[in-house]
Amino acid sequence: MSIKGKINKIIDLSVVDGPGNRTSIFLQGCNFNCFYCHNPETIRHCINCMDCISPCPTKSLTNENGIVKWNYKTCINCDECIRVCKHLSSPKIYNWTVEQTVERIKNNMPFIRGITVSGGECTLQYEFLIALFKEVKKLSLTCFVDTNGGICLKNLKQLVDLTDYFMLDIKAFDNDEHIFVTKKKVDIVLENADYLASIDKLFEIRTVTINGMDNKNTVDKITKMLSKYIKQGHKIRYKIIKYRKFGVREEFSKFIAPSEKELEELKSIAIKNGFEDVIIV
């Protein structure tokens, strides 16, 4: 039986999820609970509470033997089901085999250079990723992973070998601050950053910056930690991301982005520590 993945959505053509035009695949489920998450409906799996069925204006959600079934053909993507969900989930999930997913990817050729798998946290479904990447490689496409780094990647050697590059979110360097943002410790994330950089598979580090958090410490410590690999000739981009409230849960929408002056200071810190490719978005 073919392995199935729980897919939240697919963006067929994306230019912001790695180099070139790419098909971006967002898997359901996450081991973090970041307060500023822009797609909190990907955090948990549907518990089939049925609360989303009656609000659906096109009756695209039905109760089939206690399971919420989604008819994507009649769905108008109004997201009313997501708005009423109290469980940080979505009923709009593709339970697709590797073969079904590859067929969708093939529809986008020859307009893409590769695929990027994100989430949620995609490495939670590492068996699906391994099977998918094996097939995608046959199409001469590159495979990127967008991850929060919360799972020890040294234990997933087959996945790492199949992945061309990783894009790693580091929410904070300080452990207490990382717990504040994600509800999880930072140690595994930093271990993964060092590991991926050491094998030259770290394409990009990303940090969301928020006014009032110790952004300077985060950027300074991360870039100093990885500077030895930059000196060895490894190319690692640092993407400094301004906090934006769009998509964030209402109770966390009170936060604001740092000033433009602070963002430029953060960029200068990264450059001073040896990073050449530093961008603010």
FENRA-V536216 format. One record per pair of residues at least 6 apart in sequence whose C-alpha atoms are under 8 Angstrom apart, sorted by the first residue. I is the first residue (numbers start at 1). J is the second residue. If there is no record, write none. Layout:
I J
I J
This chain:
2 97
2 98
2 99
3 97
3 98
3 127
3 128
3 131
4 95
4 96
4 97
4 98
4 128
5 27
5 94
5 95
5 96
5 97
5 98
5 125
5 128
6 27
6 28
6 93
6 94
6 95
6 96
7 25
7 26
7 27
7 28
7 93
7 94
7 95
7 96
8 25
8 26
8 27
8 28
8 42
8 90
8 92
8 93
8 94
8 119
9 25
9 26
9 27
9 93
9 94
10 23
10 24
10 25
10 26
11 23
11 24
11 25
12 22
12 23
12 24
12 105
12 108
13 21
13 22
13 23
13 24
13 108
13 112
14 21
14 22
14 23
14 24
15 21
15 22
17 24
17 116
18 116
18 144
19 113
20 112
20 113
21 111
21 112
21 113
21 114
22 112
22 113
22 114
22 115
22 116
23 105
23 108
23 112
23 114
23 115
23 116
24 115
24 116
24 117
24 118
25 115
25 116
25 117
25 118
25 119
26 117
26 118
26 119
26 120
26 122
27 42
27 117
27 118
27 119
27 120
27 121
27 122
28 42
28 43
28 44
28 45
28 93
28 119
28 120
28 121
28 122
29 42
29 43
29 44
29 45
29 119
29 120
29 121
29 122
29 124
30 42
30 43
30 44
30 119
30 120
30 121
30 122
30 124
31 43
31 121
31 124
31 150
32 43
32 148
32 150
32 182
32 183
32 184
33 43
33 181
33 182
33 183
34 181
34 182
34 183
35 181
35 182
35 248
35 249
35 252
36 181
36 243
36 245
36 248
36 249
36 252
36 253
37 247
37 248
37 249
38 245
38 246
38 247
38 248
38 249
39 120
39 247
39 248
40 88
40 89
40 247
40 248
40 249
41 82
41 87
41 88
41 89
41 90
42 88
42 89
42 90
42 119
42 120
43 88
43 89
43 120
44 87
44 88
44 89
45 88
45 89
45 90
46 87
46 89
46 90
46 91
47 87
48 66
48 67
48 68
50 63
50 68
51 84
51 85
52 61
52 80
52 81
52 82
52 84
52 85
52 91
53 59
53 61
53 62
53 63
53 68
53 81
55 80
55 81
56 80
56 81
58 74
58 75
58 76
60 70
60 71
60 72
60 74
60 75
61 68
61 69
61 70
61 71
61 91
62 68
62 69
62 70
63 69
68 91
69 91
70 91
70 92
70 93
72 92
81 90
81 91
82 89
82 90
82 91
98 128
98 131
98 132
101 132
102 132
102 135
102 136
112 141
113 141
113 142
114 141
114 142
114 143
114 144
115 141
115 142
115 143
115 144
116 143
116 144
116 145
116 146
117 143
117 144
117 145
117 146
118 145
118 146
118 147
119 146
119 147
121 147
121 148
122 129
122 145
122 146
122 147
123 129
123 147
123 151
124 151
126 156
126 159
129 159
130 158
130 159
130 162
133 143
133 162
133 163
134 162
136 142
136 143
137 143
142 163
142 164
143 162
143 163
143 164
143 165
144 163
144 164
144 165
144 166
144 167
145 163
145 165
145 166
145 167
146 166
146 167
146 168
146 169
147 166
147 167
147 168
147 169
148 168
148 169
148 170
148 189
149 168
149 169
149 170
149 188
149 189
149 190
149 192
149 193
150 186
150 188
150 189
151 188
151 189
152 188
152 189
152 191
152 192
153 160
153 192
154 160
154 192
154 195
164 201
165 201
165 202
165 203
166 196
166 201
166 202
166 203
166 204
167 202
167 203
167 204
167 205
167 206
168 193
168 202
168 204
168 205
168 206
169 205
169 206
169 207
170 189
170 190
170 205
170 206
170 207
171 178
171 181
171 182
171 206
171 207
171 208
172 178
172 186
172 207
172 215
172 218
173 186
173 190
173 217
173 218
173 219
173 221
173 222
174 186
174 217
174 218
175 185
175 186
175 187
176 185
177 213
178 184
178 185
178 186
179 185
179 186
193 202
193 226
194 225
194 226
196 202
197 226
197 229
197 234
197 236
198 229
200 234
200 235
202 236
203 235
203 236
203 237
204 236
204 237
204 238
204 239
205 236
205 237
205 238
205 239
206 238
206 239
206 240
206 241
207 219
207 239
207 240
207 241
208 240
208 241
208 242
208 243
209 215
209 240
209 241
209 242
209 243
209 257
209 258
210 242
210 243
210 255
210 256
210 257
210 258
211 255
211 256
211 257
211 258
211 259
212 258
215 266
216 266
216 269
219 266
219 269
219 270
220 266
220 269
220 270
220 273
223 270
223 273
223 274
223 275
224 273
227 273
227 274
227 275
230 236
230 274
230 275
231 274
235 277
236 275
236 277
237 275
237 276
237 277
237 278
237 279
238 270
238 275
238 277
238 278
238 279
239 278
239 279
239 280
239 281
240 263
240 266
240 267
240 278
240 279
240 280
240 281
241 280
241 281
242 257
242 258
242 280
242 281
243 255
243 256
243 257
243 258
244 256
244 257
245 253
245 254
245 255
245 256
263 280
267 278
267 279
267 280
270 278
271 278
